[in-house]
Amino acid sequence: MLVVVGEGMEIVSNAIFKAPWHRVVTSANKERLSLAMFYQPEPERIIGPPGVLVHEKRPAMFKNYLVQTLGDGYWDAFAAGDCTVDFLNVRINAEADTELEGRAVVANN
């Protein structure tokens, strides 16, 4: 089983979970069975990293956004070939991920 977290989960986890780029690889020799399930909170809700996941060592990686704005931007971003969070400029500091990952590698060595 494969569970793919979406960009909403990336936002509410403050980038602890990463939303992968969606792609499908098919094979003429193998049958493929997929079951897609989607969940989206009510459109009028605000989505953003919760305070418990934001601190000095891991600042907020995303702005708060209206769920409706994120949902509407999904299809426009898909058509443009971008991920939604980048398309909508939700990410606060795109370099922060790289910096934090660098710190994690140093801390684990």
matplotlib code that plots the C-alpha trace (Angstrom):
import matplotlib.pyplot as plt

x = [0.0, 1.2, -0.1, 0.7, 0.3, -0.9, 0.3, -2.2, -0.5, 2.8, 1.5, -0.1, 3.0, 5.3, 7.1, 7.7, 5.8, 6.6, 4.1, 5.6, 5.2, 2.3, 3.1, 1.8, 4.0, 2.2, 3.3, 1.9, 2.8, 1.3, -2.2, -2.6, -5.3, -5.6, -8.0, -7.8, -9.3, -9.2, -9.8, -10.1, -11.3, -14.2, -13.4, -13.8, -11.2, -7.7, -4.8, -1.3, 1.4, 0.1, 2.0, 3.3, 5.3, 6.7, 9.7, 13.1, 14.8, 12.0, 10.3, 7.0, 7.7, 4.3, 1.8, -1.7, -4.1, -7.8, -8.5, -10.6, -7.7, -5.4, -8.0, -8.7, -5.0, -4.4, -5.8, -4.2, -0.8, -1.2, -1.9, 1.2, 3.3, 4.0, 3.3, 0.4, 2.3, 4.9, 2.4, 0.4, 3.6, 2.6, 6.1, 7.7, 11.3, 12.0, 15.7, 14.7, 14.0, 17.6, 19.0, 17.1, 18.0, 21.7, 21.4, 19.8, 22.6, 25.3, 23.4, 23.1, 26.8]
y = [0.0, 3.5, 6.5, 9.8, 12.9, 16.0, 19.5, 20.3, 17.8, 19.3, 22.6, 21.5, 19.4, 22.4, 20.4, 17.3, 15.3, 16.1, 16.1, 14.2, 15.1, 13.1, 10.8, 7.6, 5.0, 2.3, -0.9, -2.7, -6.0, -5.5, -4.7, -1.7, -1.1, 2.2, 3.5, 7.3, 8.9, 12.6, 14.6, 18.4, 20.3, 22.8, 25.5, 28.3, 26.8, 28.2, 25.9, 26.5, 25.0, 24.7, 26.6, 23.3, 22.6, 26.1, 27.1, 28.6, 25.6, 25.0, 28.3, 28.3, 27.0, 28.2, 31.0, 30.4, 30.0, 29.6, 25.9, 27.2, 29.1, 26.1, 23.9, 26.3, 26.8, 23.0, 22.7, 25.9, 24.8, 21.3, 22.9, 25.1, 22.2, 23.5, 22.2, 24.1, 25.5, 27.0, 28.2, 30.0, 31.3, 29.7, 28.7, 31.3, 30.5, 27.8, 27.6, 26.8, 23.1, 22.8, 24.5, 22.3, 19.1, 20.2, 20.6, 17.2, 15.5, 17.2, 16.2, 12.6, 12.2]
z = [0.0, -0.8, 1.0, -0.6, 1.6, -0.2, 0.0, 2.7, 5.0, 4.1, 5.3, 8.5, 9.4, 8.8, 6.1, 8.3, 5.8, 2.2, -0.6, -3.5, -7.1, -8.5, -11.4, -12.8, -14.5, -16.4, -17.9, -20.9, -19.2, -15.8, -14.7, -12.4, -9.8, -8.0, -5.4, -5.0, -1.9, -1.3, 1.8, 2.1, 5.1, 4.8, 2.3, 4.9, 7.3, 7.6, 7.0, 8.3, 10.6, 14.2, 16.9, 18.5, 15.3, 15.0, 17.2, 17.1, 15.6, 13.0, 12.1, 10.2, 6.7, 5.3, 5.6, 6.8, 3.9, 3.3, 2.3, -0.6, -2.0, -1.7, -3.3, -6.2, -6.8, -7.1, -10.6, -11.8, -10.5, -12.0, -15.4, -15.0, -14.0, -10.5, -7.1, -5.4, -2.5, -4.8, -7.3, -4.6, -3.0, 0.3, 1.2, 3.5, 2.9, 0.2, 1.4, 4.9, 4.0, 2.6, 5.7, 8.1, 6.2, 6.3, 10.1, 10.4, 8.4, 10.6, 13.8, 12.7, 11.8]

ax = plt.figure().add_subplot(projection="3d")
ax.plot(x, y, z, "-o")
ax.set_aspect("equal")
plt.show()
